[in-house]
Amino acid sequence: MYMDFLKGNYEDIKDLKEKELLINRDKKHLEKIVQDRITYDIENIVNRWYEIDDIGLINDTGNFITLLEEAEELYSFGYYFGSIALIGTAAEDLCKSKSNSGETSQASRIKALIEEGKITNSINNKLHNIRLTRNKYIHSNKPDNLLNEKILKKQSLQTIENFKDILRFFYEDVEQLNLNEKTEAMQSEKNSRFIQFKYKHRNLLESEDINLQIPTDEKRKVVTSIFKVLEVDIDTERFKEITFFDIEMQLPVIVDLTFAQSDRIRDLKLEKNNVVVASILSNVSSMGQTEEWILLDVHGLLREGL
């Protein structure tokens, strides 16, 4: 059985303004339905998302990349059938881009790739596994294929991981990109919001042996150190801040200031290239890193700088 009834019947309403208001009210309620659905299943969505193995950065913008991203989202939200279908299409698109055979069937494309020496037996098997799994659900005349959610979920995840293994095989040279190039590529990622960029960038840094995570038992981080002043911004109305450079850690940090602290900085005649001993504090975010830093105190000042 299929049932929608998502739209109110406003065809007979002559007042166009009232009709628009009714439709907009319905849309606002639909927003609540979507939020409620996600909230109800949020733990399962996140757990499924975390089940998918990482592959890092694939330096390509082919359609198969978009299809992979959408398939992973479908899997995370529990839409396994759609995820399998998209991975099957992604694998076809990838094979078309890697083979010059002009074959029209996926089985023939895979055969051509192995004959051309462009894939190994292992990759050959993974491509056929994706093809056969997709055909099992897309062309099946056995309704029971869709009823066993546990099996469907397992095969959906397997097709994603097989496809990511295939991409890893074709794009092994990704490690030739340096950290800045990887970061720039991540910044240009389509539809990526800043909160997601920060999380992915943290994991990128960890892959480069730069671990900025704070232990799970720390909810606040207090740092007392010797800082060089890089910039003082206390004359603007919208924000007041000072940029320090931690001499020991060799890291810059932007510190927010209250109006009273700004007055004290002004009284101290603190300026660029001064060196100070100061204490700063930050809360630890849900991703295990510091958030905005605030100034606790300036303990001492070295005018000459270092």
C-alpha positions in Angstrom: 0.0 0.0 0.0 1.2 3.5 -0.8 -0.3 6.6 0.8 0.8 10.2 0.7 -1.9 12.9 1.4 1.0 15.5 1.8 -0.8 18.4 0.2 -4.0 20.1 1.3 -6.7 20.5 -1.4 -6.8 24.3 -2.0 -7.9 24.2 -5.6 -11.3 25.9 -4.9 -9.9 28.8 -2.9 -10.2 32.0 -5.0 -8.2 34.2 -2.7 -4.7 33.7 -4.0 -3.1 35.3 -0.9 -5.0 33.1 1.5 -4.2 30.1 -0.7 -0.5 30.9 -0.5 -0.7 31.3 3.3 -2.3 27.9 3.7 0.3 26.3 1.5 3.1 28.0 3.5 1.6 26.8 6.7 1.5 23.3 5.5 5.2 23.5 4.4 6.1 24.7 7.9 4.4 21.7 9.4 6.2 19.4 6.9 9.4 20.9 8.2 8.4 19.7 11.7 7.6 16.2 10.4 11.1 16.0 8.8 12.8 17.2 11.9 10.8 14.8 14.0 11.6 11.9 11.7 15.4 12.7 11.9 15.3 13.3 15.7 13.5 10.0 16.3 16.1 8.0 14.3 19.2 10.2 14.9 21.2 7.6 16.8 20.6 4.9 14.1 21.4 7.4 11.3 24.7 8.3 12.9 25.6 4.7 13.7 25.0 3.7 10.1 27.0 6.6 8.8 29.9 5.7 11.1 29.8 2.1 9.8 31.0 3.2 6.4 34.8 2.9 6.0 36.8 6.1 5.1 38.7 6.4 1.9 40.1 9.9 2.3 40.2 12.2 -0.7 39.4 11.2 -4.3 40.8 13.9 -6.6 38.0 13.5 -9.2 34.7 15.2 -9.9 33.1 12.5 -12.0 29.4 11.7 -11.7 30.3 8.5 -9.8 31.5 10.7 -6.9 28.2 12.4 -6.5 26.4 9.0 -6.8 28.6 7.6 -4.1 27.9 10.5 -1.7 24.2 10.2 -2.3 24.3 6.4 -1.8 26.1 6.9 1.5 23.4 9.3 2.7 20.7 6.8 1.6 22.4 4.1 3.6 22.7 6.3 6.6 19.0 7.1 6.5 18.1 3.4 6.1 17.2 3.4 2.4 19.3 0.4 1.5 17.5 -0.5 -1.8 18.2 3.0 -3.2 21.8 2.9 -2.0 22.4 -0.4 -3.9 20.9 1.0 -7.0 23.0 4.2 -6.9 26.2 2.3 -6.3 25.4 0.1 -9.3 25.0 3.2 -11.4 28.2 4.7 -10.0 30.2 1.6 -10.9 28.9 1.7 -14.4 29.8 5.4 -14.7 33.3 4.7 -13.4 33.9 1.8 -15.8 32.8 3.9 -18.7 35.4 6.5 -17.8 38.2 4.0 -17.4 37.6 1.8 -20.5 37.8 2.8 -24.2 36.0 -0.4 -25.3 32.6 1.3 -26.0 30.8 -1.7 -24.6 27.2 -1.2 -23.7 26.7 -3.7 -20.8 28.5 -3.5 -17.5 29.6 -7.1 -17.7 31.3 -6.4 -21.0 32.9 -3.3 -19.7 34.4 -5.2 -16.7 35.6 -7.9 -19.0 37.3 -5.2 -21.2 39.0 -3.6 -18.3 40.5 -6.9 -17.1 41.6 -7.7 -20.7 43.2 -4.3 -21.1 45.1 -4.9 -17.9 43.6 -1.9 -16.1 42.2 -3.9 -13.1 43.3 -6.8 -11.0 41.3 -10.0 -10.4 40.3 -8.6 -7.0 38.8 -5.4 -8.5 37.2 -7.5 -11.2 35.4 -9.6 -8.5 34.3 -6.5 -6.6 32.8 -4.9 -9.8 30.9 -8.1 -10.6 29.7 -8.3 -7.0 28.2 -4.8 -7.3 26.7 -5.6 -10.6 25.1 -8.8 -9.5 23.8 -7.3 -6.2 22.2 -4.4 -8.1 20.6 -6.8 -10.6 19.3 -9.0 -7.8 17.2 -6.1 -6.4 16.5 -4.0 -9.5 15.4 -6.9 -11.8 14.3 -9.4 -9.2 10.9 -11.1 -9.5 11.2 -12.3 -5.9 9.5 -9.8 -3.5 11.1 -11.5 -0.6 14.4 -9.9 -1.6 13.2 -6.6 -0.1 11.7 -8.1 3.0 14.8 -9.2 4.9 16.1 -5.8 6.1 19.1 -7.3 7.9 20.4 -8.9 4.7 19.5 -5.9 2.6 21.4 -3.6 5.0 24.5 -5.9 4.9 24.6 -6.0 1.1 24.0 -2.3 0.9 27.0 -1.6 3.1 29.1 -4.2 1.2 28.4 -2.6 -2.2 29.5 0.8 -0.8 32.7 -0.6 0.6 33.4 -2.6 -2.5 33.0 0.6 -4.6 35.3 2.6 -2.3 37.9 -0.2 -2.6 37.7 0.1 -6.3 38.2 3.9 -6.1 41.1 3.4 -3.8 42.7 1.2 -6.5 42.2 3.7 -9.3 43.2 6.7 -7.2 46.2 5.6 -5.2 48.1 8.7 -6.2 45.9 10.8 -4.0 48.6 10.7 -1.3 50.8 12.8 -3.6 48.7 15.8 -2.7 50.1 17.8 0.2 48.1 18.9 3.2 47.3 22.3 1.9 46.0 20.9 -1.4 43.8 18.4 0.4 42.5 21.2 2.6 41.7 23.4 -0.4 39.9 20.5 -2.1 37.9 19.9 1.1 37.0 23.6 1.3 35.6 23.5 -2.3 33.5 20.4 -1.5 30.0 20.9 -2.9 27.2 21.4 -0.3 29.6 21.0 2.6 28.7 23.2 5.6 31.3 24.6 7.9 30.5 22.3 10.8 31.1 19.3 8.6 34.3 20.8 7.1 35.7 21.3 10.7 35.0 17.6 11.5 36.5 16.3 8.3 39.5 18.6 8.6 40.1 17.3 12.1 40.3 13.8 10.7 42.4 14.9 7.8 44.9 16.4 10.2 45.0 13.1 12.2 45.7 11.2 9.0 48.8 13.4 8.8 49.8 12.6 12.4 48.5 16.0 13.7 46.2 15.2 16.6 44.4 18.2 18.1 41.8 16.2 20.0 41.5 16.7 23.7 40.9 13.8 26.1 37.3 13.0 26.7 37.4 13.8 30.4 38.3 17.5 29.8 35.4 19.8 29.3 37.4 23.0 29.4 40.9 23.8 28.3 43.0 26.4 30.1 46.4 27.3 28.7 49.0 29.5 30.4 51.9 30.2 28.1 54.2 32.8 26.5 52.5 34.5 23.6 53.6 36.9 20.9 51.0 39.4 19.9 50.2 39.2 16.2 47.3 41.6 16.1 45.1 43.7 18.4 41.6 44.5 17.3 39.9 46.6 20.1 38.7 49.7 18.2 35.8 48.1 16.3 32.2 48.1 17.5 31.2 44.6 16.3 34.0 42.5 17.9 37.0 42.9 20.0 39.8 40.3 19.9 43.5 39.8 20.1 45.6 37.3 18.1 48.3 35.5 20.0 51.1 33.2 18.7 51.9 30.5 21.3 55.7 30.4 21.2 56.0 26.9 22.8 53.3 25.2 20.7 54.0 27.3 17.5 50.3 27.9 16.9 48.3 31.0 16.4 45.1 31.6 18.5 42.4 34.2 18.2 41.1 35.3 21.7 37.8 37.1 22.2 37.8 40.1 24.6 35.1 41.7 26.7 34.8 45.5 26.8 36.6 45.5 30.2 39.4 43.4 28.9 39.7 45.7 25.8 40.1 48.6 28.2 42.8 46.8 30.1 44.7 45.9 26.9 44.5 49.6 26.0 45.8 50.6 29.4 48.7 48.1 29.1 49.5 49.7 25.7 49.7 46.2 24.3 50.6 46.2 20.7 51.8 44.0 17.8 55.1 42.1 18.5 54.8 42.4 22.2 55.4 39.2 24.2 53.2 38.4 27.1 52.5 35.7 29.7 48.8 35.1 29.6 46.1 32.5 30.4 43.3 31.7 28.0 40.3 29.4 28.3 38.1 27.5 25.8 35.2 25.0 26.1 35.8 21.6 24.5 33.4 21.0 21.6 31.4 17.9 20.8 34.2 16.9 18.3 36.8 17.1 21.0 38.5 20.4 20.0 38.6 23.8 21.5 35.9 26.4 20.5 36.2 30.2 21.0 39.0 31.2 23.3 38.5 33.9 25.9 41.1 35.8 27.9 41.5 35.0 31.6 44.4 37.2 32.5 47.6 38.8 31.3 50.2 38.0 33.9 53.2 39.8 32.5 54.5 41.9 29.6 57.7 42.0 27.7 57.8 45.1 25.7 60.7 44.4 23.4 59.2 41.2 21.9 61.1 38.2 20.6 
